[in-house]
Structures are given as structure tokens and as C-alpha cells.
Amino acid sequence: MTTLHLISHTHWDREWYRTFQQFRLKLVHLIDGLLDILDHDKNFKYFMLDGQTIVLDDYLLMRPQREADLHRYIKNGRILVGPWHILPDEFLVSPEATIRNLLEGDRTCRNYGPKMMVGYIPDPFGHIGQMPQILRGFGIETACVQRGLSDQPCEFWWESPDGSRVLMAYLRDGYGNAALLPASEPERFTALVREVRDNLAPYSASDHLLLMYGTDHMQPPPETARAIACTKGKLDGDKLVHSTLPAYIAAVQKSLRKTLYQLPIITGELRQCKRSHLLPGVLSARMWIKQRNHACETLLEKWAEPFSTWQELVTASTRHLSPTAPRSSIPFGYDVVKRKSEILHQAWRLLMENHPHDSICGCSIDQVHDEMKVRFDQVEQIGEEITKQSLEALASATNTAIPNSQPATLNPQSAIVVFNSTSGPRTDLVTAFAEFHGEFEIVDEQGNVVPHQMLGSSSQDLINAVMSKKELKSGLAMIHEGRILGKVIQDVAIQRDGSQVNLEVVLADSGELDLAAWENGVREIEALLADPTVTTFHARAHSVPAAGFILTAKEIPGHGYKTFWLRPVPASLVQPIKIGALARLLMPLARLLAPLPFLERLLARPKAARPPYIIENEYLHVAASPADGTLTLKDKQTGAVYRGLNRFVDGGDCGDEYNYSPPPSDFQPSARLKRVSLTSDPIRQTLSFELELPTPAAIAPDRKSRSKEMIVTRITSHVTLTAGVPRVDIHTEVDNRARDHRLRVHFPTPFAVTEADYDGHFEIVRRPIGVPEFDESWVERPRPEVPQRAFTSVSDGQQRLTVANRGLPEVEVLRLPKSSRSTPETQCRGLRLRKSETTEIALTLLRCINWISRDDFEARRGHAGPMASTPGAQMIGLWTFDYSIIPHAVGRDSIPPSSSRQDGILPYDQAYAFETPLRAVSTGLHDGQLPTSGSFVSVEPHQFVISAIKEAEKGRGWLVRGYNISGEEINVTLKPWRKFRRLERVNLAEEKLSGLRPAADGRVEFTARAHEIVTIMLNN
């Protein structure tokens, strides 16, 4: 006898072809109806709320009076919730975002009742290879998916690269395989149950089958229990039961207890498209979403979380300061918000609202994605402010007094502290701003002068108003202990002019208040307020003049900081500085724009260049073609030469938001070089290319070719070499006016490969190039474009070329004949490696389409959504992209030896460094408990990549999480900046696995299996 498990459920797309609020009204109606059924029909036993808990929050905001009902039904198991907060796209969010998602789902479930301990992820467009290890890290031993698989059986083992396994309940016929059962028609209901059963039975090793009674936004039929009862005795001896996923899986495990471990094993990521659409075009639809999400995740994970954690730990150790001490004696860093992790938790919740697959994938109506912008804005506002406060507080806690090793003649006036959020010691470009009067030079701790380049100087007007006495008194009430508008009052000048008093106030971002001078000023103002002959006050407040500059900051400790000092230059040595008009115009905005990577290029007017177009540093030599601006790169360390880099390739797209599909007759124009300029200084050299790309205006009306009407796509690329940095950093601007096309940038190599390495989710993924063999039975044609995170890398075993990026997740590695250039449909099925072939990395910048879904192209069979027009997905406008070229020599291993390249840093670390630029904070000269430079956490070896440093859940300490990117077990040494008495190895749910004993200096050692994720918790 076979038991058929009917699972009543809904799949809830929070926003898609309707907005969030429109779908929420449907959700309210659905849960209202569900609660009514549960109240009145005891035989309607169970309902699954799609494995995501955010629907509870969405519903209760509209129906708060039903919270007790939800509590009751979740607690008694009739409504199943969790384990997720939202159902994300796994490839388009960071691996840490997946962890935070499960943590938030767990937090919500604890408030209601039991959590469904099944990794239910039915609809994401493919699955990351480390998902089994992630699920096991939360105590979840089973998974249930639909997409990414082929003809596998209903039950098998899914294994991560580290060996972690979960039992898979494969939804072979979809998460709605029983959705069409008509509960109001018992006879048809029974007949269709038999049909679903017969479709699944040949592929199941057990005598239990899964019938998923629900689909997108489907409400539970009230007649369900009666329809189930009517099937009794009519299923050829089989039995239909109202069930749950946990009950079904438990029954399968019991049924197969003797043969369970003989089930097939599928290892790694799931990205097949034979039976279910994979929809890979979402990797590049609405690329701005991917870029902004990457920026927000990087801000939270690399800056706000780790540095706020360290700041609060440092602050906690200095709370011996007397609470009655004058405000001027307390460092600026103590004027910061407390318990930042609670605030960052809310930022993560906001960001995760943009992570459901229909949102982050860019495959919804325009209004949905317009509303995502506000969430991204709010996350950035929170993250930037928390980061600013944390870095300033840490700078204030750093000993920036004159180093003991230096004579008093060093004579610094202020300092800057440069922070590094990556693991290795690092030399890189940093932009800084400092309040400084006159000319200055920068020196390090040894007294060496560090070259810098001025961006300009500015003072910003903050207040300029004529006030009555009453208005001035109201303004003075805003001042607290010499602080206003979040700034310190540094100077007040008072001058009377008849019946008007002129007040000139200078405000600084940081520093100490001259309390005596301030109190004298207050007394003088109070006297003038009491003078009947004074009628008005003209108040002007401006910031201290701030100098913007760049420098190559050398040897910044990993996950740490380093101090540099600013000292005046004697007038006799001052060289006049020429600054362009554009720079002068932009300087008032420069401090707001500082985090943007293109700021420096905007603040200097480049000069026109003549051939040969060449820039170089100690590592690399770059020459540009005067014909098309493509680059020839020579690695000075290895002698390797790469030609034709940064070539732009445009092709048509007759697909939709889900799938790229080139038209049968395509046209690929060539770019024309219009103008070249050169900017050169001791810090960096930049070649700027202005290109024109003749582009068909749109797809032709028959959608078989591109239109004959041509327009010009203007492209500007800024190619930069920084002194001491072995990367070619490129910032590209595209003014897109064309429709229905895809724009990529290509990077050829002189060698051919059969596989490539891609930065992935808690691993570096090695994938074969090209597509698998397929036939017309597949519901979707496989595509050669694949997901990446920080980089893609190819190697012939002697040399390696890596292309890093910021928020550009779609890439293809092509194999081509040496005499050929790529075409849109280059496929590599069945090709053998030949010496006459080369490899190209093709990075997608834009994919411009006009429909959620269409069904009139060859790439996919059938619709993937409604046929709704989405003009916003055409990406009309000016867009910017950042990527970097990193050549290096390697062995044949996928993980290069640690001895290669700059300062013993892994070449991949250069890609991670490009992803996260250094930051700098200006500060005064003061003592501090932190030394002038150091690491808050150091880790060895570099094969252990840190992914998270944050406060632990429930304030139980702080944690460091990392993963082994190598294929071998490694011994890891982790050392915090000070000793913590209690260290534990915990799982991803932050539950203790084992205790660890720190050494006398606080370091701890542990092992990490090949590809294992390890979390260490520290506290006192």
C-alpha cells in the first residue's frame, strides 16, 4: 500500500506582477479564510505557509487582533511556519544573507511555536552547492526543492563540497503538482489524485508519495477534508492522508531505513533545466538592483557589523571614565549610539525585503522595483551612519600622539586612521578628508613621507541667517555643551555693527571643545541679548576647511587599521597646486561623495593624450589600442601578455526578464574610439577612453532581428593603475539609449581552458565551460552564462587571469579559435582543448528587455510569468560599472600558493580587496588605548576566508565566521587584538559545539575540513 501525503499550502510571492501592498490584501484574505477553516473544520488538519515567516508580520500588521489565533494554530502544529524569513534567490544574495535569513526565521518561529525543520526552498532559480552544509548548521537534515534538477528520483542525498548531506525530497512535478485537484468535485478529485500518483510512483524508492496541494497565491479550498474522505477505498488500495512535509519525510526515512544510505548522491550546486525552468537571465535583468544589493551587503557585512562590534568592545573597556568628567575631556567617539547590533538587525530586515526571488531577480513590474530603491536607500543610510560613528570612535580610541620613536620635530597637527575590512595586510588607494589649515605632508610611524595627491579644499556654509533675539534664543537652545548639528564648535567671533551683531561660528566634525572659550562667548552673547539697542543677529556657521586627498596606504593590517600623520610644510617648500574648475565646483559635495569610487576621477581635469597610450606601475604595463581602445596588459613579474582586454560586445535580446535570447539574425557592432585623455600623478595613472558604439535602436517588429534604425551608445572607461597595487581598476560609464539588447565587456587570454573558477557562496566553484548536451525534450535550453560573486578566474596551470567586479553577477567564459571573436551563441559542447583556441571572460554590464515574460522565443518553452510590459527593464539612462583585471602566476591548483604576489597575499585577495575599498577617518592628536596600528582579528592561513564578524545573537559575545576555500583540511590560527577568556566553536545557529582553549596571547587554533564553514564565538 502506498500512502499519498497531501500537503495543503500556498506559494507566496510577496511582490511580482502586483505590488507588495496589492498582494498583501490577497494574503489577508487568504489567512482570514484559513483561520475560518481551521476554526470550523477539525478534519482540515494542516496548512503550510510556504516556509517563510515574513508573511506572519505582513498579515498581523493588518490584522493584529488575530495574533492569538495564529499563535494557537502554529503551536498545536496545524499551521506550519519556517524555517526561512523570506524565500530568496540563492545566487543573487550573499552567503551571509542566507545565514541571516535563517536566523531571522528562527527568531520569528520562537515567538510562535515549533519551526518546520525542513529546508523548503521550492522556487529559487537554482541552488548553491553549500546549501546542505548551511541547513545542517541549523540542525535541518532534509531539503525540498523543485528547480535545478533533472531526472533524479524523488529521494536522494544532496551533498555539499565539505561532505555535509541532507535527504532530498525532490518535487519532480513541481510544488503545485496537485494544485488542480477540484475539492468541490469528489469524483474528479479522486481521478486526478490517481493521475498524480501514477506520475510519481515510478521515480520513488519508498511507498510514500508527495502531493503538493497549492501553488502561487492559492487559497486553501474549504472542501479539502471532505474531498480527502471521499477517496477512501477508491485508490486501488492506496491511502490519501492530509499531511505535512515533516511527516512525509519521516515516513520516507522509516520506509527506507534499510536502504536509506544506498540512495543516489548529488553533489554541489543544482543548475539543470531539463524538467523545470532555471531562468538564468535573471542574473542580469535590471543590473542596478544587483549593484545596489551588493553595495548594501558589503556595507553591512564588511564595515558596519565588524567595526561596530569592535568599537563597542573597545568602548566597554574604557568605561572607567568618570561620568562627571567635563564633556571636553571625553573623546568624540563616545558620542555614539549604543547597542548597534539591534539597529543593524533592522537594517538586515529591510534588506531582506528586497531578497525574495521575484524582487532581487528583477523579474517583476516596474513599480515593484521602484519601491525597492527606498529600502536600499534606508539600508545605506543606517549602514553608513553606523560605520561612520564606529570608525570615528575607534579613531578616537587610537593613540595618535607623536610616536615615541619620532622626535618632537615631527610636529604633526592631526592624524588620519586608515581602516581595512579584508583579511590580509594590504596596500591600496584610499580617499581621505582632513580639517587642516595650509599645506601639509603625510608621514607614517617611521617618519617616512607618504606621497599624496590633493583633490582640493572646501568649507561648507551650514547656517546663514538674520535672526531676531527670540529666534537666536531658540537657536541657542539647540546647543548642548558646545555641540550643534552633530558638530563641535571650534571658534566663535562676535562683532557688533550698530544695532546688528554678526556671529561667525566655525564647526568641526570632531575634536575637543575649548570649554573656557565657549563659556566666555556665551556670556558675551547673553549680554548682547539683554542690550535693548541690539535688534538683530546675523549668524553664519561654516565648517572647518577640509582638504580632500588620495594616497597609497601601505601595509594596512588585515581587519585592522594604521595611523598616518599630517604635518605642515614650510612655506618655502610649498608648490602651487593647479586644480580644475570642475574640482572647485565639486569640493563642497566631495565629503558626501567620498564613498563613491569615481570621485577622484571627477575632481581632476585630465589632459588629452597622444599615442602611444601607456600607463604602468611596478607590477603592470598597460597600453591601449588607438583604434578601439582595447588594452594590452603585460605582467612584469611573469612576462605574460594579454591583448584585446576591455572590448565591448553588444548583441540583440528578444527574450524577457527571465531568459536572454538572441534573435535568429543578430548584428554586433564595433566600438569606435573618439577621445583619449591621461591623468598622472605620483599616486596613480588613469587613461580615459570615450567610445561610440553604433547600436540598433531596438528589436525589429518581427522579433527575428534587430532594427535598422541606429543610435549611438556612448561609453567612457577610466583605466587606472595605482602605485603599489597589482590590479588594473576600471570604471565604465554607459549612456544607454538602445532597447532590447545586451552589452558585455570581454577579456581574452592567450590560452585555452576547459573549466574556470568562480567566487561563490562559501566556496570557489569550479565549473566546466559551455553547456551540457541537451535535446528538444528540455523545457529550457541551457545557457553558458553562470553566476559569480567577487570574481571569475581562468588558468592554464602556468598563468592565471582574474576579473573582479562590484555587483555584476553574470559572467560567461568562452572558448574560441584564436582567429575568432565571440558571437552571442558561442557554445562549447563536446569541444576538445586545442592549442589553436583561446579563452575569453565575458562580463555582462547591461541586459535590456521590455517584458516580464514572453513565449515567442526559442530559449524557453512556455511562459515563466504574466506577459506584462516593463519599460523600466530597458535600463535607459546613464549607468556605471566597476571591475578590475588581475594577472598572476599560479600552480595548477585552483587555490594559488600563498607565496605569490604582493606581500604573500593570495591573488584572490586582490579581488576581495577591490570589492571593499579602504576607508579613512581624520582625528586629532591624543592618547588612546589602541596602538597606532593593529589587527582586531588576524587569521592564518589565507585559505580561510572570513565572511562575518558580528555581535552574537542575544548579546552572548561576538563571533568570527570563515570558510576553507581549499580542497584540503587546514589548521587555522585566529588571534583577536586582546585575549578573551571564553571561546567556543558554534554552529550557524550559534549553538555551542565545543569549547576552545585560548593561548596565553589570546590566539586559538582549530581545524577546518576542505570547504568547511567554521564559526568561533568569543566572550568573557
C-alpha angles and dihedrals in degrees: 000000000000121000115217112207111208111201114198108208147131130226106225118206100189093204129000127116087004128041125262093257093049092051091044090062088055088049091053090051091047097050092041087056093044093053090048091053092048091048094053107028117055089180091064090085110174146015128184117214095211097272093278126105100199088085088069091058092044092052098042093052085066098033107030090157090067095060093101091052092052091047091053097049095043092048093051092046101247092115114045119207137178159336090164132055090210133353103249136189099257098209097047099052125063121262089245090054088059090053092049089048092057092042090053092047089052091049092053094045091054088060093055112028139274122006120227102248096209125104093233107182104149105160114030113122098252131331133256118244096237095056094103090055091047092050092047087051087065095044092258112139102178138055136197121199141155109194133062098039136098131196096337117140124258091261128043142128119268111204132194122218090260091058098257111145137198127186108248124219098196115207092215094173096035139267088285100047090132098032093111095059106126104222091186091060107056097186095051089041091058094045092052091047088058090050094052090046093051092050092054103035098079090057100047126090092195135062092244124087131190122231112186107207102195144048140184110346091338117162119221111260108239091219093060098108093047091049091051091051090052091060092065110123093003102089101078093263095317124118132226115208133180100243149156134241093250091050092049093049092046089052091049091050091050092046092050098036091124096044101027095111092048092066117116118273122224114192130204134348123002113223107142122129106193099110104016132032113261092192096204095175089081087078088076106024110118094357092194089072092057092047095050093045090051090050092051095046091048091049093052099038102038102031120011099043102041098038095044088050092052092042093055091047091050092045092049091057093055100048089112085094109118112257088218094055114120114268091242091062094058117086116248090245093073092066092082137113115270129227093025093174089073090055093045088051088062090047089055091050090053092048093048089057084070093049105076107114096249089053106042091037092061092230101127137086118292095254091059092056093043088059090051090064092067092052091050089048092053093047090051092048092053095041096047094048093047090047092048093050093045097048092045091050092049090048088052090051092051120097101245096162116123106293113253089234091061129075121242087253087078082084100183119184099195143350141227124213115210117207128206120199096187129084106247131065102266143199113202148135118281133183116218139179124204134177103237135150115223132348121333144177129214124236133183129223092279092053094253115149110242114210115238138175122223119232092188140270133262145171118210123218108229103172130019112162142133109228140187119232090261092051092048091051089053089050092050089054088066091061116092120185092334096313129115134163088009091298136109119245105234101173140005123196117192123194128170121217108182110292092350127079119207115213118194112190127185116204127195130197091229143355136092126303120242091227097186093051091047093051091050089052092050091052091051092049091048090053091052091048088056093049109100091205091064112085108165141023124211105206120193122178124181136170124255109269106271123207117213117206144152131224140171102250108208129212099356104182117247114265086000148077146250132209126230126183132224117214131176121262115226111255091241090062098046114118117205111253121218114212126182124244090246090057092051091051094048101044095088086059097038097095091053091047096044096107091056113099095220097055096099094052091052093053097060127057108227122218124237112264132215127208134308091060103202137157128170146168133188092287108033142033118204126190124179128215113245088213105056106355095245114152134242109203125195121193104216092200096057104017090235115151125205119192134194096026123164094027114162118223122187127190139169125265122202092171132092140245090292103045137031111221122174115216115255089249110041134176125208115195125203122235121243121216110232106169141003128195133179131214116188133174136145091276104048147349123222131191113197119200126194111202134183118209115193103222133184106248095232144326115302118259091255090051090226097106142004122278122264092230108100130204132178122255108202116212127185121189123190109200113195136189116191122203110259096011121108096210137092104223116201129192113190128190120197123192099202119197098151127094135213099024145106125229121200136172118223133212114191123200127202092236137064126233136182097212139025139205122240130188104244142166109309089333146055104247122215111205133177115248119251130013134304123255111277141169139202092280090074114100090219135023112244115245129213093223111101138181125266137173120200100352154347120225135190129189139178091203093266105055134018134203119202125189114199126194145182111235100334104125102175122083139154129201110208132194114213140171109262092246093048134086122210125274126197094258102044105151128185103199113150096353120148121217111265130183088231091064132087135195129234130192109215114197117196115228103168137009112184121195138153107214141063089215140355131177101203102088132080102237095079138024112233133345125314094196141342120319096246125152116245110184090172089067089065087078095218111181143046115324132179131210134187125204138147139213117223119182121187145151119255144170120248092273120103088233110060119225115270091237093070125102134347117011093336092298119148112251089237087061087067088060091049089047091052089052092057116037120205119262129213133202126195119223142164130258111278145133118263142175092243119076120242091267138007150123122269087202128009123189135189138230107033090226085078103080117199113225103171141022112175147130111284122248113277091015094279093147131288132293143212119208126189142152138222110245093188129088093236136069111263136194110235127203117198121186125184120203090255136019121274116197099215124049126171138179107230136181125245090273085058093246118145118262100169142338123254128207116223121217122242092271093048098257120136131200129208140154127249121199119227106293093357123152111222129189123194121192121204130192144136 
